[in-house]
């Protein structure tokens, strides 16, 4: 299949999204997501592919050697925002780049192409090309932090149907009749060695909003012309675009990869809160094997949930869901086997997002959330401060229970402050006092 330029599609588009400042060396970004192709449906699933335009915003040429492993690989993902939750619903194998053009989407092209993407140059890959099955390789063979992978691709199953290796999605996840009000976003990502070696591997992801139409089992995915590509922004940023109450924070592994964390806490009733977390692995090869956060025993916790994304077409990673446990005031999600037991266990791999949620009778406070890293190394875990259920006895919200909490509650109770309504029944009475004293004595 021949390469195709974006043509008039790019001419009429007004692209937005701040481009990250170019560092030294080659620096490839996704300058545009410009086409979507639907290939058909089979066994309750749809297959798509997304056209991508790469740009070299660095100050050195980016290698694009077709017959070695010194060329980019291109991943495609699909996400859905529905009923407050932002989740990944589809992913593809990786398109292997083979030659670069000399267009000017992101700047003034130096005119150098072919085996390099020149400084300032852009290179379009059509949706048809990114969906050509013979040019797609698995994700598991690629180290996303170093950009290193074996080439040529060997030891993988043949592409024997219209779903194989492409962006595969369950029909029910895109059927408009089952997803009223849902919003959809495609994402593209480039990974390659010289970009990674220059320390520029964190800005290689961009997303764009799409919409789904159709009925029966035919669900075309289309771009929204009024919603341009959000350059150098990960899909989890789209969650905040949909809901301003979402917080998005970066989290890095020392001398390794980047994770993006999104979270939202919503009060759903008196003494009832829903905690939603989404974790996206951008380019960490070590992956996440567990997620742990505090949830005090003195408050009820229910409806603990988890969602991952199904690998397909012969990816070797195990599809088993994370196991969920709750003990000693900690909720934990994690792989069912360690790396030593099974290196292909279902850790949170690169280019992938997992969701974690639960409901609690306790209001949110700031607390430490820990990601246990799957592959051995130093450190063995990383942490960030997010929102977790509060301790009833931590009245001054400083993270500990002590006499200062007791004094603060008594002062609030005697003054009739609304904060003393511990049981959230709308009244400040002896029941609140008893509830606080019991929690204080139990340290919860």
N, C-alpha and C positions, 0 to 999 in steps of 0.2 A: 504494500500500500504506500502510495507516495505521500510526502508531507504536504500539508495544506496551510496556507497563511490564513490569518483571521479575517483578512479582507475588510469589507465594509462594516462588519460587526464591530471591529475595533475603532473605526473612524467615527462612528456615531456615538460611541460610548463616552460618558464622562466618568473617568475612573476616580475613585476617592480612596481614603485610607492613607495615613501617614507612612511613608516609606522609612524604614529604619536607616539611620545614618551609616553610610558605607564605611566599613573599617578597611584596614590594609589587606592586600591580597585579593583573590577572586571572591566574589560574594553573590551567589545566585539567590534570587527570590522568585516567588510566583507573582508576576506582574498582572496577570489576568486569568480568570476562569471564564472562557468565552463561548463554550458550546457544551451541550449535553446530548448524547445519543442513547436511545432506548433500544436494546437488542431483542427483547421479547420476554416471555414468561414461561416457566417450567417448574412443575412440582411445587406450586404455591409461592414462587419467588420471581422477582424481576431482575434483569441485569441491565446496567447502564455503564456509560463511560463519560468522562468529563474532559473537555479540551483545556489545555494549560498553555500559558505563554510565560516562558522564563525570561528573566532579565539579569544581566550581570551589572550590579551597581558598585562593584569593587573597583580597584585600580590596577588589577592584573587580569590577564586572560584566564578563563575557566576551561580546564581540559574537557574535551568531549570526544574521546577516542572510542570508536565503535567496537573495535576488536580486542579491547583490554577491559580491565575493571576501572579505568580512569574516565568514567562518564557518569552522568547523573542517573539515578533511578527515581521514578515519579509515582507517588501514591495518591489515591483518590478515596475520599470518605464522604458519607452522607449522615446528617444529623437531623433530629426532629425536636422541636419545642412544642410540648403539649401538656396542658393542665399544670403548668408551673415547673415541669421537669424537662431538662435538656439532656438528650441521650443520643449516642451513636447508634445508627440502625443499619449501616452498611459500610463495607470496605472492599477495596480491590487488591489484587496483586500489584506488582511494581512494573511500570513501563521502563525498559532500558533505552536510554538515549543513544542515537547513532550518528547524527550530524546536526550542526547548528547553522541557522540562517543569520542574517545581518540586518534585522529590522530595528526600529527606533521607538518602541513603545515607551520605554522608561528613561530615555536620554539620547544623546547623540552617539550613534554607533561608530566605532573605530573602523568598521569595514572588515573585520577579521571574523571568519566563520569556518565551517567545515569541522575540523578536529578541535576547534576551540570556540567558545562563546566570547567574543571580543569585549573589551571594556565598553560599557554603555550600550551594548547590543541586546536585542531581544530575539527570541526564537519561539515560534508558535508550533505546538503539536495539536492537531485536530482531535476532536472526540473520537473520531473513527480510528485514528492512529493509536491513541491511548487505550482503545478497546480491542486492538488487534492481538489476538490471543498468543500468537507465536512470539511476540515481542515482550511478553509479560513473565516475570519471575517472582518467586515467593519472597515474603518479607523475612522469614526466619533466617535466611542466609546473609542478611545485611546487618552490619553493626552500624546503627544510626549515628553514634557519636563520632566514630572515626571515618565513616563513609566507606569502609572496606567490605568487599564481598567477593566470593569466588566467581570467576567468569572463564568460559561460558557457563550458563546455567545447566546443571545436570541433576539427575536423580529425582526428577519431579514427575508426577502423573501427567499423562497427555490431556490436552484440552478437548474433551470429546462431546461437549454440548454447549449450548448458547450461554450458560451461566458461567462456565469454567473461567477462572482467573479474573473475571470482570468485577465491577462494583455490584455486589449481590445484596438484595434487600427482600425481606418478607413482604408478600403482597399486603397483608393486613396492616403493616406499618405505613403504607403509603396510600391505601384505599381511601379516597375522600369521604366515602360514606361512613367510614369507621373512625375518621380523624378530623371531625369538625373543629375548625379554629386552629389547627396545627400549622406551624411554620417549619420550613425545611431549608437546610443550608448544605451546600457542597463545599469541600475543602480539598486543596491540592498541596502536596509537599514534595520538595526536591531534596535528595541526599546525595552527596558526592565527596570524594576524598579531599581535594585541594581546598574546597570551601570549608570543610571541617577542620583541616589542619591550620587554616588561617583564623580559626576561632569564630567563624561566621555561621555556624550551624543552627543558631536559635531563631533566625528570622526567615526561614525557608518555607513557612506555612502561610497560606492566605485562604480566606473563605468568601463565599458569596451566597446571598439568599436566592432560593428557587421556589417554584410552586408545582404542585401535582394536580393533574386533571385526569379525566377518563373515568371509566366504569368497567364493571365485569372483572376482567383480569388484565386490562390494558390501561396502564397508568403512566402516561408520558410525564417526564420531568423537564421543566422549562425554566430558563433564566428570567429574572425580572429586570428589564432594561433600566428601570428607575433605581435599582439597587446594585450599585457597582461593586466590584471586587474590593474587599478590605485587605489591602496589601500588608504583608508581614504580621498579620494578626491571626491567632489561632481560633479555631471554631468555638472554643469555650467563651470567647469574647462575645459571640453572638447571643449567648444566654443573657448577658448583661444588656445587650442591645434590645432584647425582648422584655427584660424586667430590670428596671433601675434599682431594685432592691437587692440584686445579686452582687456579691463581692467576688472579685477575681484577683488572685495573687500568684506570683511566680514562686517556684521552689526548686532550688538547684542542688544536685549532688556534687560535692566537692570534686573537682577535676573530672567531671563526667557530664551527665545530661540534665535537661530541664523538664520540669513538670509544671503544668498550670492547674491551679485549684480554683473551683467555683463553689460557692455555697450560699444558701438562702434559708432563713428561718422564718416561718409564717405562723402567726397565732391563728388557730382554727376554732377556738372556743374558750370558755372559761377554763383555766388551768389545762390548756391543750396547745401544744406547739408541734409543728412538723419541721424536721431538720432534713435538708436536702444537700447532698454533696455530689460533685462530679469532679473526677480527677483525670486529666489528660496527660499522657506520657508523650512528650514531643520528640525527644531524641536520646533517651536513656536506655542503654543496652542492659543495664543491671536490672531493670524492671522492678515493679512493686509486688511483693509477696504477701503483704498484710497491711491493714489499716486499723488503727486502734484509737478510740477516743473515750473520755470519761462520761459516764451516765450514772449518777448517784443512785444507790439502792433505795433511798427513801422516796424517790419519785418513780412513778410507773413509767415503764418503757414498753412500747408495743409496735407492731407492724414494722419490724426491722426488715429491710429489703436490700436487694442487690441486683444489678443488671450489668452484664458484660456484652460483648459482641461476638457472634459466631464466626470462627475462622472457617475457611472453605477451600475446596479445590486441591487439597493435599498439603496445606500448611500443617506442620508437625505439632503445633502447640495444642495441648489438651483443652477441650471446651468445657470441662467440668466447672461449675460455678464455685465461687469462693464459699467456704464454710463460714457460718455465723455462730458466734458464741457470746454469752454475756455472763461475766463472773467478776466478783469483787469490785463492782462499780465501773467496769470497763466493757464496752462493746468492741468486738474484734471480728473483722472479716479477713479471711486468708486462704491461701492455696491449701489443698488437702495433702500435698506432699512438698517436702523441702526440695531445694535444688539438688542436694546429694541423692535424694530418693528418686527424683525424676526431673532432669533439667528442662523438660518440655511441659512441665506443669503450667496451669493457666494463670501465670502472673500477668500483671498489667504491662503489656509490651508497648513498644514504641508505635506512634501513629494511631493510638487507641485510647478510648475513653471508657471508664467504668463509673457506675452510679452507686451511691450508698445513701440510705435514708432510714429514718425511724420517727416515731412520735413519742413525746414525753409530756408528763404533767408539770415539768419544771421549765421555767422561763430561761432564755439563753443568757450566758455569760461568756467571757473570753476564757479559753482554755487551750491546752496544748494537744495537738493531734499528731500522731506518729505514723509514718509510712515505713514499714520494714522492707528493706531491699532484698530482692530475691537471689540474685547472683552474689556469691561471696566477694567481700572486699571491705575497704575502709572508706567511709563509715558503714556500719551495718544497718543504719536507719537515719531518717531525716524527719524533722518536725516543723510545724508551723502553728501559729496562733489563730484559731478560728472561733466559732461559736459552738458551745456545748451546753447541756443542761446544768443549771445552777444548783448549788447546795442550799437547801432551805435555811440552814443555820448560818450561811455566809451572808449576813444581812448587809454588811458594808461592801460586799462584792470585791474583796481583795484577794480571793482565792483560798483563804484559810478561815477556820472557825476558832474564835478566841473571845475573851471577855469584851473586847471592843464591839463585837457583833451583839453580844447580850445587852450592853449599855445602849447601843444605837437602837436596838429594837424597843427597849423599855421607853426610851425618849420618844420614839415615834408613836408607840402605843398610847402613852399618856397624853400626847398632844393631839391624838386623833388623826395622825397622818395616814393618807391612803396607802402608803407603803407598808403599814402594819397589817394590812388585810392579807395575811399569809395564806388563808385558804381560798382567796379569790371569790368570796360569796357576796361581795358588795357591802359587807358590814365589818366593823371593827369591834370585836367582842371577845369574851373569854375563850372561845374556841380558837381564835388566832393565837392567844397567849399560850394555850396548852399545846397547840401545834408547833409553835416555835420552840418551846422548852423541850418538847420531846425530840425534835430534830437536833437541838443543841446538845442534848445529853448523848445522843447517838452519833454526833459528829457527821451528820448528813443533811 
